[in-house]
Amino acid sequence: MSAAVLLEVENGTATITLNRPEVRNAIDKPTADALAAVLDEVDERPDVTVAIITGTGSTFCAGMDLKAFSATRERPLHEVRGAFGIVRKPPAKPIIAAIEGNALGGGLEIALACDLIVATRSSRLGLPEVKRGLVAAAGGVVRLPRRIPRGVAMELILTGEPVTAERALELGLVNRLAEDGQALSVARELAAAIAVNAPLAVRAAKRIADESADWELDDAFDRQAAYTDEVRSSKDAAEGARAFVEKRVPQWTGS
């Protein structure tokens, strides 16, 4: 495993840490590849139900490592998972962004590739690319209007001005606020609430929520059956029912 991306697994939760504080956790090509490899491992490991991505130090991620790009001309693109090793193909399992400091540009685009976001009260979130003659093409202009009201998203996209974490919470972009220095701790509390649930059900629920965005409602119930039938016939579904009747904590096997 690359020292630039760390992985820790405990109690069903994988904590992925971008570990390049000397460049505010900016991502170069090797780091993008390392992050993609860690996400592959997270998806494959049966002992992981949910993941958290965070950064070492006081900055979540500064986006692309411009100094590295200037030296090598290599963009931080992974052939499968896309920019930064995550934004085109996020993990199949739920993932939470734990943001310390600001999440601007590529940092916010990584957070937008996650299912849930925890940010500190002093954090700001935004897409300043237009101020630099660029477009937030690593998912920013695609995902932000799907996460918050379109008019508000367009204001952020077209002005390049950020919003506070408290405003992002009001908009539903941020799920929980944390005090400074406590983003990871709060994200782990949220992850724990997910990790106690049946792994197959959690993964299927995320897949349906992601894929059904463009389904016609008349078709949606039939199309989701491909995923829900498998879960309903699983050993974990039977265990969940037994545990409810017996008034005990279920013992999931992921099968």
Secondary structure, 3 states (H helix, E strand, C coil): CCCCEEEEEECCEEEEEECCHHHCCCECHHHHHHHHHHHHHHHHCCCCCEEEEEECCCCCCCCECHHHHHHHCCCCEECCCEECCCCCCCCCCCEEEEECCCEECHHHHHHHCCCEEEEECCCEEECHHHHHCCCCCCCHHHHHHHHCCHHHHHHHHHHCCCEEHHHHHHHCCCCEEECCCCHHHHHHHHHHHHHCCCHHHHHHHHHHHHHHHHCCHHHHHHHHHHHHHHHHCCHHHHHHHHHHHHCCCCCCCCC
